[in-house]
């Protein structure tokens, strides 16, 4: 049986994260600022944005430079705790 800590990822790596929240003018900017706290070289211009069909939600794909599994876990925790975020994948 393999240890729980094992991962198929090799760090550091660029890791895409999908984030969804209600359509708000400051949503993408707020998420970009959060990502810059974890990745000083995060480029907000590379955020991919997709509005939902009805236009009520906005899906973002943010790619961060993850340095370890713990770093990635911290990023996921921060995103899921963010008040504007509905779903993180």
SULCOR-V278345 format. One record per residue. N is the residue number from 0. RES is the residue in one letter. PSI is psi as a letter, one per 40 degrees, with the letter a starting at -180 (999 if undefined). D_LAST is the distance of its C-alpha to the last C-alpha in whole Angstrom. Layout:
BEGIN
N/RES/PSI/D_LAST + N/RES/PSI/D_LAST
END
This chain:
BEGIN
0/X/h/26 + 1/X/i/24 + 2/X/i/23 + 3/X/d/20 + 4/X/e/19 + 5/X/i/19 + 6/X/i/17 + 7/X/e/17 + 8/X/i/16 + 9/X/h/19 + 10/X/i/19 + 11/X/i/19 + 12/X/i/17 + 13/X/h/15 + 14/X/h/11 + 15/X/h/9 + 16/X/h/6 + 17/X/h/5 + 18/X/h/6 + 19/X/i/9 + 20/X/i/12 + 21/X/i/16 + 22/X/h/18 + 23/X/i/20 + 24/X/d/22 + 25/X/e/20 + 26/X/d/17 + 27/X/d/16 + 28/X/d/19 + 29/X/d/18 + 30/X/d/14 + 31/X/d/16 + 32/X/d/19 + 33/X/d/16 + 34/X/d/15 + 35/X/d/19 + 36/X/d/19 + 37/X/d/17 + 38/X/g/18 + 39/X/d/22 + 40/X/e/22 + 41/X/h/18 + 42/X/h/19 + 43/X/d/18 + 44/X/e/20 + 45/X/e/18 + 46/X/h/15 + 47/X/h/14 + 48/X/h/15 + 49/X/h/15 + 50/X/i/16 + 51/X/i/16 + 52/X/d/19 + 53/X/e/21 + 54/X/e/20 + 55/X/d/19 + 56/X/i/15 + 57/X/h/14 + 58/X/h/11 + 59/X/i/10 + 60/X/h/9 + 61/X/h/11 + 62/X/h/12 + 63/X/i/13 + 64/X/h/16 + 65/X/h/15 + 66/X/e/19 + 67/X/i/18 + 68/X/d/15 + 69/X/d/17 + 70/X/d/16 + 71/X/d/12 + 72/X/d/12 + 73/X/d/14 + 74/X/d/12 + 75/X/d/9 + 76/X/d/12 + 77/X/d/13 + 78/X/d/10 + 79/X/d/10 + 80/X/e/14 + 81/X/h/14 + 82/X/d/16 + 83/X/e/15 + 84/X/h/11 + 85/X/d/10 + 86/X/i/7 + 87/X/h/4 + 88/X/999/0
END
